């Protein structure tokens, strides 16, 4: 199993710091691990789960390998699993396919 987690360093909802949870093997492995951890599917974003600092230690205890953010991205990219945001007319798309510019949608 090669599930990775970076340190909680990203500010997010509820005043918590957040980590990224990824697999450098497959998305199936990642989804199975997230389910065991109790992370809801809505926390999935293209190629990773956003997880709050409150579950970091539990993720490591379940077998996630703690790595720096730079290492996490490199291993995800090297595995061919990195999924960047698509760009439409120079604007990034959110996970629902909506253009991040308010009032605009992708046809």
trRosetta pair geometry for C-beta under 8 A, 3 or more apart (Angstrom, degrees):
i j d omega theta_ij theta_ji phi_ij phi_ji
1 23 8.0 -75 -171 -130 72 107
1 25 7.3 -103 -146 4 40 149
1 29 6.5 172 -138 -166 79 124
1 33 7.3 127 -167 -79 126 124
1 63 5.7 36 91 142 138 137
2 23 6.1 102 88 -161 75 71
2 24 4.7 -67 127 53 127 90
2 25 4.8 127 45 -32 107 104
2 29 7.4 42 51 131 68 156
2 65 7.1 -27 -154 7 56 130
2 75 7.8 -135 162 164 121 134
3 21 6.7 2 -180 -174 104 89
3 22 7.2 169 -155 90 60 37
3 23 5.1 -37 -98 -92 66 79
3 29 6.7 -150 -67 140 93 105
3 30 6.6 140 -114 -105 98 62
3 33 4.7 127 -89 -118 156 175
3 59 7.8 -121 128 -178 124 99
3 63 6.5 79 47 107 113 90
3 64 4.6 -70 110 -109 103 75
3 65 6.9 149 84 11 52 78
4 21 7.5 166 85 -153 49 45
4 22 5.2 -15 59 65 95 86
4 23 7.3 155 13 -99 78 26
4 24 6.4 46 -11 -21 122 102
4 64 6.5 112 -143 -170 9 86
4 65 5.1 -37 -107 66 66 92
4 66 7.9 122 -162 -110 66 12
4 67 5.1 -28 -159 22 113 122
4 71 7.6 -140 -164 113 144 95
4 72 5.0 176 128 -118 132 88
4 75 6.3 111 -28 74 161 143
4 76 7.7 -123 51 -54 136 92
5 19 5.2 34 -176 154 95 137
5 20 7.0 174 -144 83 54 47
5 21 5.1 -10 -98 -102 90 71
5 22 7.8 164 -80 22 44 65
5 51 7.3 -45 -135 52 118 133
5 56 6.7 165 148 -141 140 75
5 59 5.1 90 -53 123 161 139
5 60 6.8 -110 52 -67 136 76
5 64 4.3 43 -10 152 115 135
5 65 7.2 158 22 71 72 41
5 66 5.8 -38 74 -101 88 58
5 67 7.4 130 64 27 38 73
5 72 7.6 -12 180 -101 6 134
6 9 7.1 -65 133 19 105 110
6 19 5.4 180 71 -154 65 87
6 20 5.2 25 25 43 110 89
6 66 7.6 101 -124 -158 21 64
6 67 6.3 -54 -92 81 66 66
6 68 6.4 29 -135 174 96 22
6 69 4.2 62 -148 -83 152 65
6 71 7.9 157 -97 58 96 84
6 72 4.7 -83 -56 -17 107 150
7 19 6.5 -131 131 -104 13 106
7 56 7.5 41 -145 -146 46 143
7 66 6.9 57 -68 -164 71 107
7 68 7.3 -14 1 -116 102 50
7 69 7.4 -80 36 -41 77 87
8 16 7.6 -63 -172 162 131 86
8 17 3.9 105 152 112 99 105
8 18 6.0 167 -143 83 83 2
8 19 4.7 -68 -81 -48 63 92
8 52 7.3 37 -125 175 130 40
8 53 3.6 78 -153 -93 172 91
8 56 5.3 -94 -33 -62 113 142
9 17 5.9 15 -83 -173 11 122
9 18 8.0 -64 52 66 37 48
9 19 7.5 72 13 -92 67 65
9 69 7.0 -89 47 -44 135 130
10 17 6.4 119 53 -167 40 70
10 18 4.5 -52 74 64 98 89
10 19 7.3 158 23 -76 103 23
10 20 7.6 60 1 -37 142 88
10 50 7.8 -90 83 -142 137 104
11 17 6.4 -43 -88 -106 43 63
11 18 7.5 6 112 12 5 93
12 16 5.8 -31 67 76 93 81
12 17 7.1 107 17 -143 91 18
12 18 4.1 44 -7 -24 140 128
12 50 6.9 149 -110 170 158 128
12 52 7.0 -129 73 -101 133 81
13 16 6.9 -1 83 35 54 97
14 52 7.5 -10 63 -117 124 141
16 52 4.6 5 136 -149 152 108
16 53 5.4 -156 -175 20 100 99
16 54 6.8 -56 -138 -18 142 97
17 52 7.6 111 77 -159 42 63
17 53 4.6 55 67 -48 84 126
18 50 5.2 4 176 -175 136 94
18 51 6.5 146 -160 74 80 34
18 52 5.7 -52 -103 -102 75 46
18 53 6.9 -101 -82 -35 29 72
19 50 7.6 150 76 -158 41 49
19 51 5.2 -27 64 67 91 90
19 52 7.8 62 18 154 81 4
19 53 7.0 114 -20 -86 98 54
19 56 5.6 113 -14 -99 146 100
19 59 7.6 -145 85 40 147 158
20 48 4.5 -6 -169 173 99 147
20 49 7.3 142 -160 71 51 47
20 50 6.6 -31 -101 -100 61 55
20 51 7.6 143 -109 21 13 84
20 69 7.1 84 28 -125 121 87
20 72 6.1 130 84 145 117 154
21 30 7.1 141 129 -155 90 96
21 33 7.3 -151 166 107 123 120
21 34 6.4 134 107 -87 141 95
21 37 7.7 -116 -142 34 166 167
21 39 7.1 -154 43 -42 155 171
21 48 6.1 143 65 -169 47 83
21 49 4.3 -18 57 59 108 100
21 50 7.9 -159 16 -70 86 9
21 51 5.1 48 -22 -8 119 128
21 59 6.3 -120 -105 -144 123 148
21 64 6.6 -65 -134 -125 97 145
22 30 6.3 -37 -161 -110 36 129
22 47 6.5 19 -124 140 110 84
22 48 4.6 -46 -76 -105 91 93
22 49 7.8 -174 -67 21 47 69
22 72 5.9 123 32 -173 130 101
22 75 7.8 147 101 89 129 102
22 76 5.1 -44 164 -86 155 121
22 81 7.4 144 -175 107 111 131
23 26 6.0 -32 113 57 135 38
23 27 6.9 173 52 -92 121 25
23 29 4.3 147 -147 88 161 109
23 30 3.8 -133 -3 -60 114 89
23 33 6.9 148 -68 13 114 136
23 81 7.2 -87 85 155 71 173
24 75 4.4 -60 -91 151 144 104
24 76 6.0 -115 -96 -84 83 46
24 78 7.2 12 -155 71 121 93
24 79 4.2 179 -168 -42 75 149
24 81 6.7 -164 -131 26 44 135
25 29 4.8 33 77 15 115 157
25 79 7.0 -87 -64 -151 20 143
26 29 4.7 104 61 2 84 98
26 30 7.1 -145 101 -3 50 86
26 81 7.5 -167 -117 -97 25 135
27 30 5.2 -52 -149 38 41 116
27 31 6.1 41 154 -20 71 103
27 47 7.5 -97 -94 -134 103 58
27 81 6.9 169 -53 -148 82 118
28 31 5.9 -54 -145 37 29 108
28 32 6.3 29 155 -18 64 108
29 32 5.9 -58 -149 37 29 111
29 33 6.3 27 155 -18 65 108
30 33 5.9 -58 -148 37 29 109
30 34 6.2 28 156 -19 65 108
30 48 7.7 -109 -161 -118 145 39
30 49 7.1 174 171 -16 107 104
31 34 5.7 -54 -144 38 30 112
31 35 6.4 34 155 -22 64 105
31 41 7.9 21 -141 -111 99 87
31 44 7.4 2 -99 -91 85 142
32 35 5.8 -54 -151 33 30 112
32 36 6.6 30 152 -17 63 104
33 36 5.7 -55 -152 36 34 111
33 37 6.3 29 151 -16 66 110
33 62 7.1 139 -159 125 90 128
33 63 7.7 -114 -131 73 118 106
33 64 7.1 113 175 -74 138 95
34 37 5.5 -59 -147 42 32 112
34 39 4.1 -75 -168 60 89 119
34 41 7.9 110 119 -91 133 49
34 43 7.3 -167 -162 76 132 116
34 44 7.2 81 151 -73 177 98
34 49 5.0 143 -107 -51 132 159
35 38 7.6 45 -180 -71 31 25
35 39 7.4 -81 -65 50 25 74
36 62 6.2 153 118 -163 121 145
37 51 7.5 -29 136 -121 145 143
37 55 6.2 87 174 176 113 131
37 58 6.5 127 -145 119 90 110
37 59 5.7 17 -121 -95 138 79
37 62 6.1 -138 -84 26 88 164
38 55 7.5 -149 66 -122 98 138
39 43 5.1 -88 174 55 102 145
39 49 5.3 56 147 179 153 150
39 51 5.7 -65 -107 -99 132 105
39 55 7.1 156 -75 122 96 169
40 43 5.5 110 69 -9 71 100
41 44 5.8 -34 -171 4 56 116
43 49 4.7 46 120 -160 104 91
43 50 5.3 -132 -170 56 88 72
43 51 6.6 67 169 -77 145 62
44 48 7.5 172 -148 96 58 29
44 49 5.4 -41 -91 -93 58 76
45 48 6.0 -20 63 68 84 74
45 49 7.3 128 15 -113 77 27
45 50 6.1 36 2 -21 126 102
45 95 5.5 -99 -135 -79 75 139
46 83 4.2 -151 170 92 104 117
46 84 7.7 76 167 -99 155 2
46 85 7.2 -102 -69 -76 157 58
46 95 6.4 -128 -42 -109 83 97
47 76 6.3 103 147 -173 130 131
47 81 5.7 139 -151 145 117 84
47 82 5.8 94 160 -136 176 32
47 83 4.2 160 -46 26 113 95
48 76 7.5 -38 -65 -111 107 154
51 55 5.1 -88 175 70 114 120
51 56 7.1 146 114 -73 113 61
51 59 6.6 92 120 -54 163 145
52 55 6.0 86 66 12 72 92
52 56 7.9 -100 113 -33 44 84
53 56 5.3 -24 -154 -15 48 122
55 58 5.0 -62 -161 48 65 116
55 59 5.7 73 139 -32 86 99
56 59 5.8 -58 -153 31 28 112
56 60 6.7 22 154 -14 64 105
57 60 5.7 -54 -150 38 34 111
57 61 6.2 37 151 -21 67 107
58 61 5.5 -53 -145 37 33 114
58 62 6.4 30 155 -17 65 106
59 62 5.9 -59 -150 39 29 108
59 64 4.2 -8 153 19 92 143
60 63 7.8 172 -176 33 28 9
60 64 5.4 -77 -87 66 41 89
60 65 8.0 86 -126 -106 75 12
60 66 5.6 -2 -104 -44 118 106
67 71 4.1 -108 166 89 118 127
67 72 5.2 151 88 -58 113 79
67 75 7.4 32 107 4 169 138
68 71 4.8 92 60 7 79 104
68 72 7.1 -141 97 -9 40 88
69 72 5.5 -54 -149 33 34 116
69 73 6.5 29 157 -16 67 104
70 73 6.1 -56 -151 37 30 107
70 74 6.4 29 153 -19 64 109
71 74 5.6 -56 -146 38 32 112
71 75 6.2 26 159 -15 68 108
72 75 6.2 -61 -147 39 24 104
72 76 6.3 23 155 -17 62 111
73 76 5.7 -57 -145 39 30 112
73 77 6.1 29 156 -18 65 109
73 82 7.1 57 -163 -106 69 127
74 77 5.8 -59 -147 40 28 110
74 78 6.0 28 156 -19 66 109
75 78 5.6 -50 -138 38 31 112
75 79 6.3 30 159 -17 63 108
76 79 6.0 -61 -151 38 26 109
76 81 5.3 -93 -166 76 74 97
76 82 4.8 102 127 -72 98 85
77 80 7.7 41 176 -70 33 25
77 81 7.9 -107 -76 53 18 61
77 82 4.3 3 -90 -21 63 141
79 82 7.9 123 61 -23 80 76
85 92 4.3 29 128 -160 144 104
85 93 5.7 178 -176 53 93 67
85 94 7.8 -11 -136 -88 121 22
86 92 7.5 128 76 -154 41 56
86 93 4.7 2 66 24 89 127
87 90 6.4 8 175 -118 112 15
87 91 6.7 149 -156 67 72 28
87 92 5.9 -41 -99 -93 74 50
87 93 7.1 -151 -88 -9 23 85
88 91 5.9 -33 70 61 70 83
88 93 6.0 64 1 -58 107 105
88 99 6.0 -96 67 -95 118 109
88 106 5.6 173 -36 -104 174 105
89 99 7.6 -7 52 -124 107 142
91 99 4.8 50 109 -165 133 106
91 100 5.8 -157 173 44 101 84
91 101 5.1 -63 -138 -16 154 110
91 104 7.3 65 74 88 165 144
92 99 7.8 131 83 -152 37 61
92 100 5.3 17 74 -1 83 131
93 97 5.9 -16 -175 -141 123 33
93 98 6.9 143 -158 72 74 30
93 99 6.0 -55 -104 -96 66 49
93 100 7.1 -168 -120 -26 16 84
93 106 6.6 6 -113 -44 122 136
94 97 7.2 -43 72 28 72 17
94 98 4.9 -8 42 63 115 84
94 99 7.6 122 2 -164 86 3
94 100 5.5 122 -46 -78 93 81
97 105 7.8 42 122 -163 88 83
97 106 5.5 -98 167 37 90 128
98 104 7.8 127 -175 90 76 62
98 105 5.9 -52 -126 -116 74 74
98 106 7.2 -150 -115 0 26 90
99 104 4.3 -37 64 100 133 106
99 105 6.5 -163 11 -108 94 19
99 106 6.1 134 -41 -48 91 79
101 104 4.7 20 85 27 101 127
